[in-house]
Amino acid sequence: MPTSIQLDPLIEQRLDYLADVTGRSKASFLRELIVNGLDDLEDRYLAEHELEAVRSGESKTYSLDDLEKKLGLAA
Protein backbone atom coordinates (compact mmCIF):
# COMPACT_ATOMS: atom_id res chain seq x y z
CA MET A 1 0.00 0.00 0.00
CA PRO A 2 1.60 3.29 -1.03
CA THR A 3 2.06 5.83 1.74
CA SER A 4 3.40 9.33 1.47
CA ILE A 5 5.02 11.55 4.08
CA GLN A 6 6.43 15.05 4.09
CA LEU A 7 10.00 15.30 5.30
CA ASP A 8 11.77 18.27 6.77
CA PRO A 9 13.92 19.80 3.99
CA LEU A 10 17.15 19.07 5.89
CA ILE A 11 16.17 15.42 6.31
CA GLU A 12 15.26 15.26 2.62
CA GLN A 13 18.69 16.68 1.71
CA ARG A 14 20.46 14.13 3.90
CA LEU A 15 18.46 11.31 2.41
CA ASP A 16 19.14 12.55 -1.14
CA TYR A 17 22.86 12.77 -0.41
CA LEU A 18 22.96 9.28 1.09
CA ALA A 19 21.10 7.85 -1.89
CA ASP A 20 23.38 9.66 -4.38
CA VAL A 21 26.60 8.57 -2.69
CA THR A 22 25.59 4.95 -2.17
CA GLY A 23 23.61 4.40 -5.36
CA ARG A 24 20.67 3.06 -3.37
CA SER A 25 17.16 4.43 -3.60
CA LYS A 26 15.69 6.73 -1.00
CA ALA A 27 12.81 4.27 -0.70
CA SER A 28 15.20 1.48 0.32
CA PHE A 29 16.60 3.62 3.12
CA LEU A 30 13.13 4.62 4.27
CA ARG A 31 12.02 0.97 4.32
CA GLU A 32 15.10 0.08 6.37
CA LEU A 33 14.45 2.91 8.82
CA ILE A 34 10.85 1.82 9.28
CA VAL A 35 11.68 -1.84 9.77
CA ASN A 36 14.45 -1.08 12.26
CA GLY A 37 12.54 1.63 14.08
CA LEU A 38 9.12 0.01 14.34
CA ASP A 39 10.18 -2.36 17.14
CA ASP A 40 11.37 0.59 19.21
CA LEU A 41 8.19 2.55 18.55
CA GLU A 42 6.01 -0.42 19.49
CA ASP A 43 7.99 -0.97 22.69
CA ARG A 44 7.68 2.65 23.71
CA TYR A 45 4.09 3.47 22.79
CA LEU A 46 2.53 0.13 23.72
CA ALA A 47 4.33 0.23 27.08
CA GLU A 48 3.04 3.77 27.67
CA HIS A 49 -0.47 2.63 26.73
CA GLU A 50 -0.30 -0.33 29.13
CA LEU A 51 1.05 1.87 31.93
CA GLU A 52 -1.92 4.19 31.51
CA ALA A 53 -4.26 1.17 31.57
CA VAL A 54 -2.70 0.00 34.83
CA ARG A 55 -2.87 3.47 36.37
CA SER A 56 -6.53 3.88 35.38
CA GLY A 57 -7.45 0.42 36.69
CA GLU A 58 -8.30 -0.98 33.25
CA SER A 59 -5.46 -3.47 33.49
CA LYS A 60 -4.48 -5.51 36.53
CA THR A 61 -0.98 -6.35 37.75
CA TYR A 62 0.19 -9.46 39.55
CA SER A 63 3.12 -10.10 41.84
CA LEU A 64 5.56 -12.84 40.89
CA ASP A 65 4.41 -14.89 43.88
CA ASP A 66 0.75 -14.62 42.83
CA LEU A 67 1.62 -15.56 39.25
CA GLU A 68 3.67 -18.58 40.33
CA LYS A 69 0.79 -19.75 42.55
CA LYS A 70 -1.75 -19.26 39.77
CA LEU A 71 0.40 -21.26 37.34
CA GLY A 72 1.17 -23.98 39.91
CA LEU A 73 4.86 -23.10 39.98
CA ALA A 74 5.09 -22.03 43.61
CA ALA A 75 7.57 -24.01 45.69
mmCIF file of the N, C-alpha and C atoms, coordinates in Angstrom:
data_MODEL
# 
_entry.id   MODEL 
# 
loop_
_atom_site.group_PDB 
_atom_site.id 
_atom_site.type_symbol 
_atom_site.label_atom_id 
_atom_site.label_alt_id 
_atom_site.label_comp_id 
_atom_site.label_asym_id 
_atom_site.label_entity_id 
_atom_site.label_seq_id 
_atom_site.pdbx_PDB_ins_code 
_atom_site.Cartn_x 
_atom_site.Cartn_y 
_atom_site.Cartn_z 
_atom_site.occupancy 
_atom_site.B_iso_or_equiv 
_atom_site.pdbx_formal_charge 
_atom_site.auth_seq_id 
_atom_site.auth_comp_id 
_atom_site.auth_asym_id 
_atom_site.auth_atom_id 
_atom_site.pdbx_PDB_model_num 
ATOM 1   N N  . MET A 1 1  ? 0.847  -1.168  0.000  1.00 0.00 ? 1  MET A N  1 
ATOM 2   C CA . MET A 1 1  ? 0.000  0.000   0.000  1.00 0.00 ? 1  MET A CA 1 
ATOM 3   C C  . MET A 1 1  ? 0.895  1.234   0.000  1.00 0.00 ? 1  MET A C  1 
ATOM 4   N N  . PRO A 1 2  ? 0.790  2.083   -0.977 1.00 0.00 ? 2  PRO A N  1 
ATOM 5   C CA . PRO A 1 2  ? 1.598  3.294   -1.030 1.00 0.00 ? 2  PRO A CA 1 
ATOM 6   C C  . PRO A 1 2  ? 1.233  4.246   0.101  1.00 0.00 ? 2  PRO A C  1 
ATOM 7   N N  . THR A 1 3  ? 2.237  4.843   0.685  1.00 0.00 ? 3  THR A N  1 
ATOM 8   C CA . THR A 1 3  ? 2.060  5.827   1.744  1.00 0.00 ? 3  THR A CA 1 
ATOM 9   C C  . THR A 1 3  ? 2.981  6.989   1.443  1.00 0.00 ? 3  THR A C  1 
ATOM 10  N N  . SER A 1 4  ? 2.532  8.178   1.709  1.00 0.00 ? 4  SER A N  1 
ATOM 11  C CA . SER A 1 4  ? 3.396  9.326   1.474  1.00 0.00 ? 4  SER A CA 1 
ATOM 12  C C  . SER A 1 4  ? 3.564  10.111  2.767  1.00 0.00 ? 4  SER A C  1 
ATOM 13  N N  . ILE A 1 5  ? 4.735  10.715  2.915  1.00 0.00 ? 5  ILE A N  1 
ATOM 14  C CA . ILE A 1 5  ? 5.021  11.554  4.078  1.00 0.00 ? 5  ILE A CA 1 
ATOM 15  C C  . ILE A 1 5  ? 5.766  12.795  3.604  1.00 0.00 ? 5  ILE A C  1 
ATOM 16  N N  . GLN A 1 6  ? 5.648  13.853  4.363  1.00 0.00 ? 6  GLN A N  1 
ATOM 17  C CA . GLN A 1 6  ? 6.426  15.047  4.094  1.00 0.00 ? 6  GLN A CA 1 
ATOM 18  C C  . GLN A 1 6  ? 7.607  15.055  5.041  1.00 0.00 ? 6  GLN A C  1 
ATOM 19  N N  . LEU A 1 7  ? 8.792  15.252  4.501  1.00 0.00 ? 7  LEU A N  1 
ATOM 20  C CA . LEU A 1 7  ? 10.000 15.302  5.305  1.00 0.00 ? 7  LEU A CA 1 
ATOM 21  C C  . LEU A 1 7  ? 10.474 16.734  5.459  1.00 0.00 ? 7  LEU A C  1 
ATOM 22  N N  . ASP A 1 8  ? 11.096 17.001  6.570  1.00 0.00 ? 8  ASP A N  1 
ATOM 23  C CA . ASP A 1 8  ? 11.772 18.274  6.767  1.00 0.00 ? 8  ASP A CA 1 
ATOM 24  C C  . ASP A 1 8  ? 12.811 18.424  5.652  1.00 0.00 ? 8  ASP A C  1 
ATOM 25  N N  . PRO A 1 9  ? 12.970 19.619  5.088  1.00 0.00 ? 9  PRO A N  1 
ATOM 26  C CA . PRO A 1 9  ? 13.917 19.795  3.986  1.00 0.00 ? 9  PRO A CA 1 
ATOM 27  C C  . PRO A 1 9  ? 15.338 19.321  4.300  1.00 0.00 ? 9  PRO A C  1 
ATOM 28  N N  . LEU A 1 10 ? 15.808 19.520  5.521  1.00 0.00 ? 10 LEU A N  1 
ATOM 29  C CA . LEU A 1 10 ? 17.147 19.065  5.888  1.00 0.00 ? 10 LEU A CA 1 
ATOM 30  C C  . LEU A 1 10 ? 17.232 17.542  5.865  1.00 0.00 ? 10 LEU A C  1 
ATOM 31  N N  . ILE A 1 11 ? 16.208 16.879  6.337  1.00 0.00 ? 11 ILE A N  1 
ATOM 32  C CA . ILE A 1 11 ? 16.171 15.416  6.305  1.00 0.00 ? 11 ILE A CA 1 
ATOM 33  C C  . ILE A 1 11 ? 16.134 14.938  4.859  1.00 0.00 ? 11 ILE A C  1 
ATOM 34  N N  . GLU A 1 12 ? 15.346 15.603  4.047  1.00 0.00 ? 12 GLU A N  1 
ATOM 35  C CA . GLU A 1 12 ? 15.264 15.255  2.623  1.00 0.00 ? 12 GLU A CA 1 
ATOM 36  C C  . GLU A 1 12 ? 16.633 15.399  1.955  1.00 0.00 ? 12 GLU A C  1 
ATOM 37  N N  . GLN A 1 13 ? 17.349 16.467  2.271  1.00 0.00 ? 13 GLN A N  1 
ATOM 38  C CA . GLN A 1 13 ? 18.688 16.676  1.713  1.00 0.00 ? 13 GLN A CA 1 
ATOM 39  C C  . GLN A 1 13 ? 19.634 15.563  2.135  1.00 0.00 ? 13 GLN A C  1 
ATOM 40  N N  . ARG A 1 14 ? 19.589 15.201  3.399  1.00 0.00 ? 14 ARG A N  1 
ATOM 41  C CA . ARG A 1 14 ? 20.465 14.134  3.900  1.00 0.00 ? 14 ARG A CA 1 
ATOM 42  C C  . ARG A 1 14 ? 20.157 12.815  3.219  1.00 0.00 ? 14 ARG A C  1 
ATOM 43  N N  . LEU A 1 15 ? 18.887 12.535  3.060  1.00 0.00 ? 15 LEU A N  1 
ATOM 44  C CA . LEU A 1 15 ? 18.463 11.306  2.407  1.00 0.00 ? 15 LEU A CA 1 
ATOM 45  C C  . LEU A 1 15 ? 18.876 11.298  0.934  1.00 0.00 ? 15 LEU A C  1 
ATOM 46  N N  . ASP A 1 16 ? 18.700 12.432  0.258  1.00 0.00 ? 16 ASP A N  1 
ATOM 47  C CA . ASP A 1 16 ? 19.138 12.555  -1.139 1.00 0.00 ? 16 ASP A CA 1 
ATOM 48  C C  . ASP A 1 16 ? 20.637 12.310  -1.258 1.00 0.00 ? 16 ASP A C  1 
ATOM 49  N N  . TYR A 1 17 ? 21.407 12.921  -0.375 1.00 0.00 ? 17 TYR A N  1 
ATOM 50  C CA . TYR A 1 17 ? 22.862 12.767  -0.414 1.00 0.00 ? 17 TYR A CA 1 
ATOM 51  C C  . TYR A 1 17 ? 23.254 11.308  -0.189 1.00 0.00 ? 17 TYR A C  1 
ATOM 52  N N  . LEU A 1 18 ? 22.653 10.681  0.798  1.00 0.00 ? 18 LEU A N  1 
ATOM 53  C CA . LEU A 1 18 ? 22.956 9.282   1.093  1.00 0.00 ? 18 LEU A CA 1 
ATOM 54  C C  . LEU A 1 18 ? 22.624 8.387   -0.107 1.00 0.00 ? 18 LEU A C  1 
ATOM 55  N N  . ALA A 1 19 ? 21.492 8.641   -0.722 1.00 0.00 ? 19 ALA A N  1 
ATOM 56  C CA . ALA A 1 19 ? 21.100 7.852   -1.892 1.00 0.00 ? 19 ALA A CA 1 
ATOM 57  C C  . ALA A 1 19 ? 22.067 8.086   -3.049 1.00 0.00 ? 19 ALA A C  1 
ATOM 58  N N  . ASP A 1 20 ? 22.446 9.344   -3.285 1.00 0.00 ? 20 ASP A N  1 
ATOM 59  C CA . ASP A 1 20 ? 23.379 9.656   -4.376 1.00 0.00 ? 20 ASP A CA 1 
ATOM 60  C C  . ASP A 1 20 ? 24.732 8.999   -4.166 1.00 0.00 ? 20 ASP A C  1 
ATOM 61  N N  . VAL A 1 21 ? 25.262 9.097   -2.972 1.00 0.00 ? 21 VAL A N  1 
ATOM 62  C CA . VAL A 1 21 ? 26.598 8.570   -2.686 1.00 0.00 ? 21 VAL A CA 1 
ATOM 63  C C  . VAL A 1 21 ? 26.634 7.047   -2.741 1.00 0.00 ? 21 VAL A C  1 
ATOM 64  N N  . THR A 1 22 ? 25.583 6.412   -2.266 1.00 0.00 ? 22 THR A N  1 
ATOM 65  C CA . THR A 1 22 ? 25.586 4.948   -2.174 1.00 0.00 ? 22 THR A CA 1 
ATOM 66  C C  . THR A 1 22 ? 24.992 4.260   -3.398 1.00 0.00 ? 22 THR A C  1 
ATOM 67  N N  . GLY A 1 23 ? 24.252 5.011   -4.206 1.00 0.00 ? 23 GLY A N  1 
ATOM 68  C CA . GLY A 1 23 ? 23.607 4.398   -5.358 1.00 0.00 ? 23 GLY A CA 1 
ATOM 69  C C  . GLY A 1 23 ? 22.340 3.626   -5.006 1.00 0.00 ? 23 GLY A C  1 
ATOM 70  N N  . ARG A 1 24 ? 21.915 3.707   -3.778 1.00 0.00 ? 24 ARG A N  1 
ATOM 71  C CA . ARG A 1 24 ? 20.668 3.060   -3.365 1.00 0.00 ? 24 ARG A CA 1 
ATOM 72  C C  . ARG A 1 24 ? 19.524 4.053   -3.472 1.00 0.00 ? 24 ARG A C  1 
ATOM 73  N N  . SER A 1 25 ? 18.321 3.546   -3.511 1.00 0.00 ? 25 SER A N  1 
ATOM 74  C CA . SER A 1 25 ? 17.161 4.433   -3.595 1.00 0.00 ? 25 SER A CA 1 
ATOM 75  C C  . SER A 1 25 ? 16.802 4.993   -2.217 1.00 0.00 ? 25 SER A C  1 
ATOM 76  N N  . LYS A 1 26 ? 16.173 6.160   -2.257 1.00 0.00 ? 26 LYS A N  1 
ATOM 77  C CA . LYS A 1 26 ? 15.687 6.732   -1.000 1.00 0.00 ? 26 LYS A CA 1 
ATOM 78  C C  . LYS A 1 26 ? 14.662 5.791   -0.369 1.00 0.00 ? 26 LYS A C  1 
ATOM 79  N N  . ALA A 1 27 ? 13.845 5.172   -1.206 1.00 0.00 ? 27 ALA A N  1 
ATOM 80  C CA . ALA A 1 27 ? 12.812 4.265   -0.695 1.00 0.00 ? 27 ALA A CA 1 
ATOM 81  C C  . ALA A 1 27 ? 13.434 3.106   0.074  1.00 0.00 ? 27 ALA A C  1 
ATOM 82  N N  . SER A 1 28 ? 14.575 2.600   -0.390 1.00 0.00 ? 28 SER A N  1 
ATOM 83  C CA . SER A 1 28 ? 15.201 1.476   0.317  1.00 0.00 ? 28 SER A CA 1 
ATOM 84  C C  . SER A 1 28 ? 15.668 1.908   1.704  1.00 0.00 ? 28 SER A C  1 
ATOM 85  N N  . PHE A 1 29 ? 16.192 3.131   1.805  1.00 0.00 ? 29 PHE A N  1 
ATOM 86  C CA . PHE A 1 29 ? 16.604 3.624   3.122  1.00 0.00 ? 29 PHE A CA 1 
ATOM 87  C C  . PHE A 1 29 ? 15.398 3.865   4.022  1.00 0.00 ? 29 PHE A C  1 
ATOM 88  N N  . LEU A 1 30 ? 14.337 4.393   3.470  1.00 0.00 ? 30 LEU A N  1 
ATOM 89  C CA . LEU A 1 30 ? 13.135 4.620   4.272  1.00 0.00 ? 30 LEU A CA 1 
ATOM 90  C C  . LEU A 1 30 ? 12.542 3.306   4.765  1.00 0.00 ? 30 LEU A C  1 
ATOM 91  N N  . ARG A 1 31 ? 12.507 2.293   3.887  1.00 0.00 ? 31 ARG A N  1 
ATOM 92  C CA . ARG A 1 31 ? 12.023 0.974   4.324  1.00 0.00 ? 31 ARG A CA 1 
ATOM 93  C C  . ARG A 1 31 ? 12.881 0.441   5.466  1.00 0.00 ? 31 ARG A C  1 
ATOM 94  N N  . GLU A 1 32 ? 14.200 0.567   5.331  1.00 0.00 ? 32 GLU A N  1 
ATOM 95  C CA . GLU A 1 32 ? 15.104 0.079   6.372  1.00 0.00 ? 32 GLU A CA 1 
ATOM 96  C C  . GLU A 1 32 ? 14.888 0.818   7.692  1.00 0.00 ? 32 GLU A C  1 
ATOM 97  N N  . LEU A 1 33 ? 14.720 2.126   7.612  1.00 0.00 ? 33 LEU A N  1 
ATOM 98  C CA . LEU A 1 33 ? 14.448 2.911   8.816  1.00 0.00 ? 33 LEU A CA 1 
ATOM 99  C C  . LEU A 1 33 ? 13.168 2.469   9.503  1.00 0.00 ? 33 LEU A C  1 
ATOM 100 N N  . ILE A 1 34 ? 12.134 2.225   8.706  1.00 0.00 ? 34 ILE A N  1 
ATOM 101 C CA . ILE A 1 34 ? 10.852 1.823   9.277  1.00 0.00 ? 34 ILE A CA 1 
ATOM 102 C C  . ILE A 1 34 ? 10.951 0.448   9.923  1.00 0.00 ? 34 ILE A C  1 
ATOM 103 N N  . VAL A 1 35 ? 11.545 -0.493  9.224  1.00 0.00 ? 35 VAL A N  1 
ATOM 104 C CA . VAL A 1 35 ? 11.677 -1.843  9.770  1.00 0.00 ? 35 VAL A CA 1 
ATOM 105 C C  . VAL A 1 35 ? 12.474 -1.822  11.071 1.00 0.00 ? 35 VAL A C  1 
ATOM 106 N N  . ASN A 1 36 ? 13.594 -1.111  11.072 1.00 0.00 ? 36 ASN A N  1 
ATOM 107 C CA . ASN A 1 36 ? 14.451 -1.084  12.262 1.00 0.00 ? 36 ASN A CA 1 
ATOM 108 C C  . ASN A 1 36 ? 13.867 -0.250  13.387 1.00 0.00 ? 36 ASN A C  1 
ATOM 109 N N  . GLY A 1 37 ? 13.072 0.755   13.050 1.00 0.00 ? 37 GLY A N  1 
ATOM 110 C CA . GLY A 1 37 ? 12.536 1.628   14.083 1.00 0.00 ? 37 GLY A CA 1 
ATOM 111 C C  . GLY A 1 37 ? 11.195 1.211   14.632 1.00 0.00 ? 37 GLY A C  1 
ATOM 112 N N  . LEU A 1 38 ? 10.475 0.373   13.911 1.00 0.00 ? 38 LEU A N  1 
ATOM 113 C CA . LEU A 1 38 ? 9.125  0.007   14.343 1.00 0.00 ? 38 LEU A CA 1 
ATOM 114 C C  . LEU A 1 38 ? 9.134  -0.757  15.663 1.00 0.00 ? 38 LEU A C  1 
ATOM 115 N N  . ASP A 1 39 ? 10.091 -1.641  15.867 1.00 0.00 ? 39 ASP A N  1 
ATOM 116 C CA . ASP A 1 39 ? 10.179 -2.364  17.140 1.00 0.00 ? 39 ASP A CA 1 
ATOM 117 C C  . ASP A 1 39 ? 10.315 -1.392  18.307 1.00 0.00 ? 39 ASP A C  1 
ATOM 118 N N  . ASP A 1 40 ? 11.174 -0.396  18.142 1.00 0.00 ? 40 ASP A N  1 
ATOM 119 C CA . ASP A 1 40 ? 11.369 0.593   19.209 1.00 0.00 ? 40 ASP A CA 1 
ATOM 120 C C  . ASP A 1 40 ? 10.097 1.400   19.457 1.00 0.00 ? 40 ASP A C  1 
ATOM 121 N N  . LEU A 1 41 ? 9.425  1.792   18.389 1.00 0.00 ? 41 LEU A N  1 
ATOM 122 C CA . LEU A 1 41 ? 8.186  2.548   18.547 1.00 0.00 ? 41 LEU A CA 1 
ATOM 123 C C  . LEU A 1 41 ? 7.108  1.718   19.233 1.00 0.00 ? 41 LEU A C  1 
ATOM 124 N N  . GLU A 1 42 ? 6.988  0.455   18.840 1.00 0.00 ? 42 GLU A N  1 
ATOM 125 C CA . GLU A 1 42 ? 6.011  -0.424  19.492 1.00 0.00 ? 42 GLU A CA 1 
ATOM 126 C C  . GLU A 1 42 ? 6.333  -0.580  20.969 1.00 0.00 ? 42 GLU A C  1 
ATOM 127 N N  . ASP A 1 43 ? 7.604  -0.823  21.285 1.00 0.00 ? 43 ASP A N  1 
ATOM 128 C CA . ASP A 1 43 ? 7.992  -0.974  22.689 1.00 0.00 ? 43 ASP A CA 1 
ATOM 129 C C  . ASP A 1 43 ? 7.602  0.258   23.495 1.00 0.00 ? 43 ASP A C  1 
ATOM 130 N N  . ARG A 1 44 ? 7.926  1.417   22.964 1.00 0.00 ? 44 ARG A N  1 
ATOM 131 C CA . ARG A 1 44 ? 7.675  2.649   23.714 1.00 0.00 ? 44 ARG A CA 1 
ATOM 132 C C  . ARG A 1 44 ? 6.187  2.937   23.862 1.00 0.00 ? 44 ARG A C  1 
ATOM 133 N N  . TYR A 1 45 ? 5.484  3.011   22.735 1.00 0.00 ? 45 TYR A N  1 
ATOM 134 C CA . TYR A 1 45 ? 4.093  3.468   22.794 1.00 0.00 ? 45 TYR A CA 1 
ATOM 135 C C  . TYR A 1 45 ? 3.140  2.430   23.363 1.00 0.00 ? 45 TYR A C  1 
ATOM 136 N N  . LEU A 1 46 ? 3.386  1.151   23.122 1.00 0.00 ? 46 LEU A N  1 
ATOM 137 C CA . LEU A 1 46 ? 2.530  0.133   23.721 1.00 0.00 ? 46 LEU A CA 1 
ATOM 138 C C  . LEU A 1 46 ? 2.776  0.025   25.220 1.00 0.00 ? 46 LEU A C  1 
ATOM 139 N N  . ALA A 1 47 ? 4.029  0.221   25.652 1.00 0.00 ? 47 ALA A N  1 
ATOM 140 C CA . ALA A 1 47 ? 4.331  0.234   27.085 1.00 0.00 ? 47 ALA A CA 1 
ATOM 141 C C  . ALA A 1 47 ? 3.655  1.425   27.759 1.00 0.00 ? 47 ALA A C  1 
ATOM 142 N N  . GLU A 1 48 ? 3.704  2.594   27.120 1.00 0.00 ? 48 GLU A N  1 
ATOM 143 C CA . GLU A 1 48 ? 3.037  3.772   27.675 1.00 0.00 ? 48 GLU A CA 1 
ATOM 144 C C  . GLU A 1 48 ? 1.525  3.543   27.765 1.00 0.00 ? 48 GLU A C  1 
ATOM 145 N N  . HIS A 1 49 ? 0.970  2.922   26.732 1.00 0.00 ? 49 HIS A N  1 
ATOM 146 C CA . HIS A 1 49 ? -0.471 2.630   26.728 1.00 0.00 ? 49 HIS A CA 1 
ATOM 147 C C  . HIS A 1 49 ? -0.826 1.679   27.874 1.00 0.00 ? 49 HIS A C  1 
ATOM 148 N N  . GLU A 1 50 ? -0.024 0.637   28.061 1.00 0.00 ? 50 GLU A N  1 
ATOM 149 C CA . GLU A 1 50 ? -0.301 -0.330  29.129 1.00 0.00 ? 50 GLU A CA 1 
ATOM 150 C C  . GLU A 1 50 ? -0.140 0.314   30.502 1.00 0.00 ? 50 GLU A C  1 
ATOM 151 N N  . LEU A 1 51 ? 0.857  1.175   30.655 1.00 0.00 ? 51 LEU A N  1 
ATOM 152 C CA . LEU A 1 51 ? 1.051  1.873   31.927 1.00 0.00 ? 51 LEU A CA 1 
ATOM 153 C C  . LEU A 1 51 ? -0.175 2.720   32.258 1.00 0.00 ? 51 LEU A C  1 
ATOM 154 N N  . GLU A 1 52 ? -0.711 3.407   31.291 1.00 0.00 ? 52 GLU A N  1 
ATOM 155 C CA . GLU A 1 52 ? -1.922 4.190   31.514 1.00 0.00 ? 52 GLU A CA 1 
ATOM 156 C C  . GLU A 1 52 ? -3.093 3.285   31.879 1.00 0.00 ? 52 GLU A C  1 
ATOM 157 N N  . ALA A 1 53 ? -3.185 2.120   31.245 1.00 0.00 ? 53 ALA A N  1 
ATOM 158 C CA . ALA A 1 53 ? -4.257 1.173   31.570 1.00 0.00 ? 53 ALA A CA 1 
ATOM 159 C C  . ALA A 1 53 ? -4.124 0.673   33.001 1.00 0.00 ? 53 ALA A C  1 
ATOM 160 N N  . VAL A 1 54 ? -2.914 0.432   33.446 1.00 0.00 ? 54 VAL A N  1 
ATOM 161 C CA . VAL A 1 54 ? -2.699 0.000   34.831 1.00 0.00 ? 54 VAL A CA 1 
ATOM 162 C C  . VAL A 1 54 ? -3.060 1.129   35.783 1.00 0.00 ? 54 VAL A C  1 
ATOM 163 N N  . ARG A 1 55 ? -2.597 2.329   35.480 1.00 0.00 ? 55 ARG A N  1 
ATOM 164 C CA . ARG A 1 55 ? -2.872 3.471   36.366 1.00 0.00 ? 55 ARG A CA 1 
ATOM 165 C C  . ARG A 1 55 ? -4.361 3.778   36.458 1.00 0.00 ? 55 ARG A C  1 
ATOM 166 N N  . SER A 1 56 ? -5.098 3.566   35.379 1.00 0.00 ? 56 SER A N  1 
ATOM 167 C CA . SER A 1 56 ? -6.532 3.875   35.382 1.00 0.00 ? 56 SER A CA 1 
ATOM 168 C C  . SER A 1 56 ? -7.374 2.718   35.914 1.00 0.00 ? 56 SER A C  1 
ATOM 169 N N  . GLY A 1 57 ? -6.736 1.579   36.182 1.00 0.00 ? 57 GLY A N  1 
ATOM 170 C CA . GLY A 1 57 ? -7.455 0.424   36.688 1.00 0.00 ? 57 GLY A CA 1 
ATOM 171 C C  . GLY A 1 57 ? -8.043 -0.472  35.611 1.00 0.00 ? 57 GLY A C  1 
ATOM 172 N N  . GLU A 1 58 ? -7.799 -0.147  34.350 1.00 0.00 ? 58 GLU A N  1 
ATOM 173 C CA . GLU A 1 58 ? -8.304 -0.979  33.252 1.00 0.00 ? 58 GLU A CA 1 
ATOM 174 C C  . GLU A 1 58 ? -7.544 -2.291  33.134 1.00 0.00 ? 58 GLU A C  1 
ATOM 175 N N  . SER A 1 59 ? -6.305 -2.288  33.591 1.00 0.00 ? 59 SER A N  1 
ATOM 176 C CA . SER A 1 59 ? -5.456 -3.470  33.492 1.00 0.00 ? 59 SER A CA 1 
ATOM 177 C C  . SER A 1 59 ? -4.932 -3.796  34.882 1.00 0.00 ? 59 SER A C  1 
ATOM 178 N N  . LYS A 1 60 ? -4.878 -5.073  35.199 1.00 0.00 ? 60 LYS A N  1 
ATOM 179 C CA . LYS A 1 60 ? -4.477 -5.513  36.529 1.00 0.00 ? 60 LYS A CA 1 
ATOM 180 C C  . LYS A 1 60 ? -3.029 -6.000  36.509 1.00 0.00 ? 60 LYS A C  1 
ATOM 181 N N  . THR A 1 61 ? -2.339 -5.831  37.615 1.00 0.00 ? 61 THR A N  1 
ATOM 182 C CA . THR A 1 61 ? -0.977 -6.346  37.747 1.00 0.00 ? 61 THR A CA 1 
ATOM 183 C C  . THR A 1 61 ? -0.973 -7.481  38.759 1.00 0.00 ? 61 THR A C  1 
ATOM 184 N N  . TYR A 1 62 ? 0.037  -8.321  38.649 1.00 0.00 ? 62 TYR A N  1 
ATOM 185 C CA . TYR A 1 62 ? 0.188  -9.463  39.547 1.00 0.00 ? 62 TYR A CA 1 
ATOM 186 C C  . TYR A 1 62 ? 1.613  -9.505  40.059 1.00 0.00 ? 62 TYR A C  1 
ATOM 187 N N  . SER A 1 63 ? 1.775  -9.905  41.303 1.00 0.00 ? 63 SER A N  1 
ATOM 188 C CA . SER A 1 63 ? 3.117  -10.103 41.843 1.00 0.00 ? 63 SER A CA 1 
ATOM 189 C C  . SER A 1 63 ? 3.664  -11.424 41.291 1.00 0.00 ? 63 SER A C  1 
ATOM 190 N N  . LEU A 1 64 ? 4.956  -11.591 41.346 1.00 0.00 ? 64 LEU A N  1 
ATOM 191 C CA . LEU A 1 64 ? 5.558  -12.836 40.886 1.00 0.00 ? 64 LEU A CA 1 
ATOM 192 C C  . LEU A 1 64 ? 5.049  -14.009 41.722 1.00 0.00 ? 64 LEU A C  1 
ATOM 193 N N  . ASP A 1 65 ? 4.923  -13.822 43.020 1.00 0.00 ? 65 ASP A N  1 
ATOM 194 C CA . ASP A 1 65 ? 4.408  -14.886 43.884 1.00 0.00 ? 65 ASP A CA 1 
ATOM 195 C C  . ASP A 1 65 ? 2.999  -15.303 43.479 1.00 0.00 ? 65 ASP A C  1 
ATOM 196 N N  . ASP A 1 66 ? 2.127  -14.307 43.244 1.00 0.00 ? 66 ASP A N  1 
ATOM 197 C CA . ASP A 1 66 ? 0.755  -14.617 42.828 1.00 0.00 ? 66 ASP A CA 1 
ATOM 198 C C  . ASP A 1 66 ? 0.737  -15.355 41.498 1.00 0.00 ? 66 ASP A C  1 
ATOM 199 N N  . LEU A 1 67 ? 1.566  -14.932 40.563 1.00 0.00 ? 67 LEU A N  1 
ATOM 200 C CA . LEU A 1 67 ? 1.621  -15.563 39.251 1.00 0.00 ? 67 LEU A CA 1 
ATOM 201 C C  . LEU A 1 67 ? 2.123  -17.000 39.358 1.00 0.00 ? 67 LEU A C  1 
ATOM 202 N N  . GLU A 1 68 ? 3.150  -17.215 40.148 1.00 0.00 ? 68 GLU A N  1 
ATOM 203 C CA . GLU A 1 68 ? 3.669  -18.580 40.331 1.00 0.00 ? 68 GLU A CA 1 
ATOM 204 C C  . GLU A 1 68 ? 2.604  -19.477 40.941 1.00 0.00 ? 68 GLU A C  1 
ATOM 205 N N  . LYS A 1 69 ? 1.864  -18.963 41.921 1.00 0.00 ? 69 LYS A N  1 
ATOM 206 C CA . LYS A 1 69 ? 0.790  -19.753 42.547 1.00 0.00 ? 69 LYS A CA 1 
ATOM 207 C C  . LYS A 1 69 ? -0.299 -20.067 41.534 1.00 0.00 ? 69 LYS A C  1 
ATOM 208 N N  . LYS A 1 70 ? -0.695 -19.054 40.755 1.00 0.00 ? 70 LYS A N  1 
ATOM 209 C CA . LYS A 1 70 ? -1.754 -19.260 39.771 1.00 0.00 ? 70 LYS A CA 1 
ATOM 210 C C  . LYS A 1 70 ? -1.363 -20.296 38.721 1.00 0.00 ? 70 LYS A C  1 
ATOM 211 N N  . LEU A 1 71 ? -0.084 -20.327 38.357 1.00 0.00 ? 71 LEU A N  1 
ATOM 212 C CA . LEU A 1 71 ? 0.400  -21.261 37.342 1.00 0.00 ? 71 LEU A CA 1 
ATOM 213 C C  . LEU A 1 71 ? 0.854  -22.595 37.938 1.00 0.00 ? 71 LEU A C  1 
ATOM 214 N N  . GLY A 1 72 ? 0.740  -22.729 39.265 1.00 0.00 ? 72 GLY A N  1 
ATOM 215 C CA . GLY A 1 72 ? 1.166  -23.976 39.912 1.00 0.00 ? 72 GLY A CA 1 
ATOM 216 C C  . GLY A 1 72 ? 2.674  -24.149 39.952 1.00 0.00 ? 72 GLY A C  1 
ATOM 217 N N  . LEU A 1 73 ? 3.394  -23.049 39.962 1.00 0.00 ? 73 LEU A N  1 
ATOM 218 C CA . LEU A 1 73 ? 4.864  -23.096 39.977 1.00 0.00 ? 73 LEU A CA 1 
ATOM 219 C C  . LEU A 1 73 ? 5.457  -22.748 41.338 1.00 0.00 ? 73 LEU A C  1 
ATOM 220 N N  . ALA A 1 74 ? 4.598  -22.428 42.303 1.00 0.00 ? 74 ALA A N  1 
ATOM 221 C CA . ALA A 1 74 ? 5.089  -22.034 43.611 1.00 0.00 ? 74 ALA A CA 1 
ATOM 222 C C  . ALA A 1 74 ? 5.743  -23.222 44.310 1.00 0.00 ? 74 ALA A C  1 
ATOM 223 N N  . ALA A 1 75 ? 6.828  -22.938 44.985 1.00 0.00 ? 75 ALA A N  1 
ATOM 224 C CA . ALA A 1 75 ? 7.567  -24.015 45.687 1.00 0.00 ? 75 ALA A CA 1 
ATOM 225 C C  . ALA A 1 75 ? 6.939  -24.324 47.013 1.00 0.00 ? 75 ALA A C  1 
# 
